[in-house]
Amino acid sequence: LKARGFVLQSHFLDDRVVTTVGVRDDQQYQKSGYIYTAPGSSAVSPVAADGISFIPEITHWAEGDYRFNSGRTRQAGVVVRPFRQTTVLNWLGAPDHSGHLLADVLRGLSLTWNKSDSFRPVDPKVNVYLQPLPNPSGTGKDYGFWLVLADGRFVLRVNRWENRQLNKTGGDAGTIA
């Protein structure tokens, strides 16, 4: 497995807007299987007749090039704190104003958004017809808000997310495609 990537986090408008962007490229090279010819036969088989026995006559890996898989994982997100360090909040939060509670709520408000897709290289897998299965991948999206109140002693975080998995293998029936 070879992987290259980068992550960039940026802060704008006196930390009112924080963005994060990341990309990773994975390249996977795999070779599995072997060539076996039963004694006295011209038939070439990738496995022993019983499908599990060790074959001492194996002389080399299966012919052909390595199986190659590649994929890109991307992520982008933003946190927006629209009322952080604004003069209106400083005025509302002053001791002689009745908006102290409102100022605390607005000061602690953060809006979040994130979107990503992924690719996960795994060991080679085949279906019941011995055809290679693709690597799992997925997409996700989430958004929500945070409220930080009482000088950080109380934090409320509400998120909504959606995710999708494609070509997932594993679980209870991980050996069956």
C-alpha positions in Angstrom: 0.0 0.0 0.0 1.3 3.4 -0.9 -0.5 6.5 0.3 0.0 10.2 -0.2 -2.1 13.0 1.2 -2.4 16.4 2.7 -4.5 18.3 5.2 -5.0 22.0 5.3 -6.7 23.8 8.2 -7.3 27.5 7.9 -8.6 30.2 10.3 -10.4 33.3 9.0 -12.0 36.4 10.4 -10.4 36.2 13.8 -11.2 32.5 14.2 -14.9 33.0 13.3 -14.5 30.6 10.4 -12.3 27.5 10.5 -12.0 25.3 7.4 -10.4 21.9 7.0 -9.7 20.2 3.7 -7.9 16.9 3.2 -7.1 14.5 0.3 -5.4 11.1 0.4 -4.5 8.9 -2.6 -4.1 5.2 -1.9 -2.5 2.8 -4.3 -2.6 -0.9 -3.6 -0.6 -3.6 -5.3 -1.6 -7.2 -4.6 -0.6 -10.6 -5.9 -2.2 -13.7 -4.6 -2.7 -17.2 -5.9 -0.4 -19.7 -7.4 -0.1 -22.1 -10.3 -0.5 -25.8 -9.6 -0.7 -28.6 -12.0 -1.7 -32.0 -10.6 0.8 -34.7 -11.3 -0.1 -36.5 -14.5 -2.5 -33.8 -15.5 -2.3 -30.8 -17.9 -5.1 -28.9 -16.0 -3.9 -25.8 -14.2 -5.7 -25.1 -10.9 -5.4 -22.1 -8.6 -6.3 -24.4 -5.6 -5.9 -28.0 -4.5 -8.8 -30.3 -5.3 -10.1 -30.1 -1.8 -9.7 -26.4 -1.7 -7.7 -26.2 1.5 -4.7 -28.6 1.4 -1.1 -27.4 1.2 0.5 -28.3 -2.1 4.3 -28.8 -1.9 4.7 -28.8 -5.6 3.9 -25.0 -5.9 6.7 -23.5 -7.9 5.7 -19.9 -8.5 3.0 -17.2 -8.0 0.1 -16.9 -10.5 1.2 -15.5 -13.8 0.4 -12.0 -14.7 0.8 -8.6 -13.2 -0.1 -7.5 -9.7 -3.7 -6.6 -9.1 -3.8 -2.8 -8.8 -6.4 -0.8 -6.9 -6.4 2.9 -6.2 -8.7 5.4 -4.7 -9.0 8.8 -3.3 -10.4 9.9 0.0 -11.6 13.6 0.3 -12.8 15.6 3.2 -14.0 19.2 3.6 -15.5 20.8 6.6 -16.2 24.2 8.2 -17.0 25.5 11.6 -18.5 29.0 11.8 -18.8 31.0 15.0 -20.7 33.9 13.7 -20.9 35.9 16.9 -17.4 35.3 18.4 -15.9 38.5 19.8 -18.4 40.9 18.2 -19.1 44.3 19.7 -22.8 43.6 19.9 -22.2 40.6 22.2 -19.8 42.6 24.3 -22.4 45.3 24.7 -25.2 42.7 25.4 -23.0 40.9 27.9 -22.2 44.0 29.9 -23.2 43.8 33.6 -25.7 46.7 33.2 -27.7 45.0 30.3 -30.4 42.4 30.7 -29.1 40.5 27.6 -26.3 38.7 29.5 -27.9 35.2 28.9 -28.6 35.9 25.2 -25.0 37.1 24.8 -23.7 33.8 26.4 -25.8 31.7 24.1 -24.7 33.5 21.0 -21.1 33.7 22.0 -21.0 29.9 22.5 -22.8 29.1 19.2 -20.9 27.2 16.5 -22.3 25.9 13.2 -20.7 22.9 11.6 -20.7 21.2 8.2 -18.6 18.3 6.9 -18.6 16.2 3.7 -16.3 13.3 2.9 -15.9 10.3 0.7 -13.6 7.4 1.4 -11.8 4.4 -0.1 -10.5 1.6 2.1 -8.0 -0.8 0.6 -8.5 -4.4 1.9 -7.0 -7.8 1.3 -8.1 -9.4 -2.0 -11.5 -11.0 -1.9 -13.4 -12.9 -4.5 -17.1 -13.8 -5.0 -18.4 -17.3 -5.5 -17.3 -17.2 -9.2 -13.7 -16.3 -8.1 -14.1 -12.8 -9.6 -12.3 -10.1 -7.6 -14.4 -7.8 -5.4 -13.8 -4.1 -5.3 -12.6 -2.4 -2.2 -15.1 -0.8 0.2 -15.9 2.9 -0.2 -18.3 5.3 1.3 -19.7 8.8 1.5 -20.7 10.9 4.4 -22.2 14.3 5.2 -23.0 15.9 8.5 -24.1 19.3 9.8 -25.1 20.6 13.2 -24.4 23.1 15.9 -22.7 23.4 19.3 -23.6 25.6 22.3 -21.0 26.2 24.9 -22.5 27.7 28.0 -21.5 28.6 31.6 -17.9 29.3 30.8 -17.4 25.9 29.1 -19.0 23.8 31.9 -22.0 22.9 29.7 -21.7 21.8 26.1 -24.6 20.8 23.9 -23.8 19.4 20.5 -26.5 18.4 17.9 -25.5 16.7 14.7 -27.3 15.2 11.8 -25.4 12.9 9.5 -25.8 10.6 6.5 -23.4 7.9 5.4 -23.4 5.3 2.7 -21.2 2.3 2.4 -20.5 0.6 -0.9 -19.0 -2.8 -1.5 -18.7 -3.6 2.2 -17.5 -7.1 3.0 -17.1 -8.6 6.4 -19.5 -9.1 9.3 -21.2 -12.4 10.0 -21.2 -13.4 6.3 -17.8 -12.0 5.5 -16.8 -15.1 3.6 -19.8 -14.9 1.3 -20.0 -12.3 -1.4 
